[in-house]
Structure formats: C-alpha cells, structure tokens
Amino acid sequence: MSCLRLLKPLLVALALMVPLTAFAAPVAYALEAARSNVGFVFTLNNTKAKGVMPVKSAKVAIDLNALQRSSVDVTVDVRRAKTGFFFATEALKAASVLNAKQFGTIRFVSTGIRLNGAGRLSDGAKIDGNLTIRGVTRPVTLNAALFRQKGTEAGDLSKLGFKLTGSVSRKAFGASGYGDIVDDKVLIDIVARVTKG
C-alpha cells in the first residue's frame, strides 16, 4: 500500500474536523445613519468643550466567528459639524482648522483589528486604520467595542452597535488654526448603529 493511500483517509478525517465556521465570510451591516454620529472633545481656553458630526456613510463587515477579519470604513460630514457655541462651530469649519469648504468629509478606514482578552464580543479590540482629515492621511489606532443594540434579545446579532474612541493631534493633519486658544489634542468618540444585511 502506497504512502498516498495511507495518508488519504487521514487527510479526509482532518478536513472533516475543521469547523464550517472557519470558512464563514464577514457579513455586511447597513448603517443606521440617524442613530450614528462622531462626538469629539476639545479644550478651548482651558475648558473642555464638546461637538458632534453626523456619520455620512459607513461600510461595516463583521465576522462574528473571527472578529479580527471584520472591517470598518466610516465617512463623517464635516460641513454639518456642531459645537455648543456658534463661534466655535464656525472656527472649526474655517480654512485654518478643518477647511470644511474644501474638505467636506473625514474618513477612517480600518487596516487591522487586534482583539483584547479572549477575543469575545465583549472584550473589545484595537483597530488600526488610516484617518484622513483635510486630505492628509495618517495611521491611527482606536479602541473599539462591539455590542448588541438595546432592546434586542440575547443571541440576536442582527442589530449591533460599535464604539470607536481615541485621540488625534490636529496639527498632524494641518488643522492648527487658533492654536493659542485651542489645544492640539482632540478626543474622538464614534458611535454607530448597524443592521445586518
């Protein structure tokens, strides 16, 4: 009996032991735009101030069997940004800061996901990606959490939410205007809600 004939049953047995979920592909989730936004916190004259920008579009693919194979592509509408103060909002959109007239969007595209803990849904992750502001693209790492939407039953993963948090230097993207009264570091807090397929 040849070695090939001996190995064939072993290879078949090993193939049968591989779980079918290993071949599952990431599933597309559609954005619930009205329930998604990007919050941000900046320091103006030594006082914390908050703002928000709506999510314009998002491409989200989630593999619940291997979260590290998931991906996120989020675009934010800079022109509809708001802060608690009219003058701060206008300054934010000015040419020396976000230059909303020329660059109407901010985009984050994930390039890799590193799972925390045991890699469960509740453990969170680090998402590496490219952030584009004012036409300048820089690598950033954000903290990520994925959760079931409020009101869904245990085991129902058709409606999910994700939260991305981190901080960026606005100077790194050329958004350095009003540096005498606004700190360089800006905290980001993206909340997006998505529905399966």
N, C-alpha and C positions, 0 to 999 in steps of 0.2 A: 504494500500500500504506500503510495507516494506521500510526501510531506504535505503537498497541497490538499490531498484528500483528507488528511488528518486535521489540517487547520480549518477547512471549510465549515464543519459543524461548530467549531469554537467561535469563528467569526460571526456566524449566524446567531449564536447564543448571545454574544456580546452586543450585537446590533439590537436584539430584542430587549436587552436590559436598559438601553438608553431611553429615557423618558421622552414621550412625544412632545412635551412642553419645551424641550431643548431646541426644537425647530420652530417654535412659535415666533412670529414676527411682531414687531411693535404695532400697536393698534392706534389709529388716528383718533384724536379727540377734537371736537369743534369748540371754539371759544364762545363763551357767553359774555359778549363784549360789554353789555350793560352792567354786569356784575364783576368786572375786572378793571384794575387800574394800577398805576405806579405811584406810590407815595414816596415822598422824599423829605428829608430834614436837612436844613442848612442853618448856619449860625450867622445872624445879622446883628451887627453891633452888640456882640456878646450875648445875644438872646436867641434861643432855639426857635425856629420858625418852620412851618410845615407847608407842603404843597402837594399837588396831585396832577397827574397827566393820565388821560384815558388810553387804554390799550387799543390801538388801531386794528391790529391783526395779530394772529398767533398761529403757528403750526406746531402742534404738540403730538408727539407719538410716544406712547407709553407701553413698555413691555413689563407687565406685572410679574412675569416669571424671572426676569433678569433686568432689574431696573437700570443697570448700567448701560443697557442698549437703548434706553429712551433718549429723546431729543426734544429741544425747545428752540423755537425761533419766534421772538416777540418783537413787534414794532409798536412804538409809542408815538402818539400825536403831540408834538411839541407845541404846535400852534394853539392847542386847546388847554395848555397848562394853566393852572390857577394856584395862587397862594392866598393867604388870608389878607393880603394887602395889595391894593390896586397897583401902587407904585413898584412894589417888589415883583409883581407879575410882569409888568412892562419891562422892568430891568432884566428879568430872567430871559425874556424873549429878544432882548436887544442884541445888536450885532457883536458887541464885545463879550457877550455871555453865550447863549445858545444859538443866536443868529437864526431865529425861527423863520424869518422871511426866506433865507436861502436854504436852510436845512430844516425841513418841516417834521422830520422824524428822528427818533433814536431807535437803534436796533441792537438786540442781543441775540447771538446765535451760539448755542452750546457746541462745544467740541469734544467734551468728555464728561463722564459722571463717575465720581468716586464715592462709593457707599460708606456710610458710617455704621458702626456697630456690626450687627449680624446681617445687615443688608435687608432688613424688613421694611415694609412700607412706613412704619412709624419711626424708624431710626434716623431718617434724614440723610442728606448727602451733600457733597461739594460738587458744584457744577462749574467746570472750566468753560470759558467761551470767549467770543470776540464781541466787544461792545463798541458801537460806532456812534459817536457824537460829533456834530459839526463836520462830518465827512472824515473824521480821524478814527481809525480803528485800533484798539488796544486790547490785549488779553486781560481778562479779569476772572476772578473766582468768586462765586456767590454761594451762600449757604442755601440749601433747598429743603423744603418739607412738602410731602405729598399727603393729602388727606381726603377722606370721603366727605362729600358735602353734607352739611347739616340737614337732618330730616331723612337721610337715606338709611336703609336698614343694613345691619351687619352683613357683609358678604356682597352687597350691591356696589359694584365698582363702575357703574355706568355714568355716574356723575362725580367728578373729582375736583379738587382744588389744589393749587400748588402755590407756595410762597417762596420767593427768592429774596434774600436780603444780603446786603454787603455795603461797601463804601467805595467811592472813587474820588480821585483828585481831579477837580475841574480843570486845573492848569494843564494836566497831561493831555487834555483834549482841546486846548486853546481857548477854553471858556473862562478866561482870567479876569474879565471886567469886574469893576467895583471891589477889587482886592483889598482896598483899605477898610471896607466895612463888612465884607462877606468872607467867611473862612473858605479855605481851599477844599476841605473835606466835605463831601455830601453823602449822606446815608440814603440808601435805596431800599425800598420795601415794595416789591411787586406781588400783588395778589391776583391770581387769575383762576376763573372757574371754567371748567370744560365738561363737555358731554360726549360720550362715546359715539363715534361714527356718524 
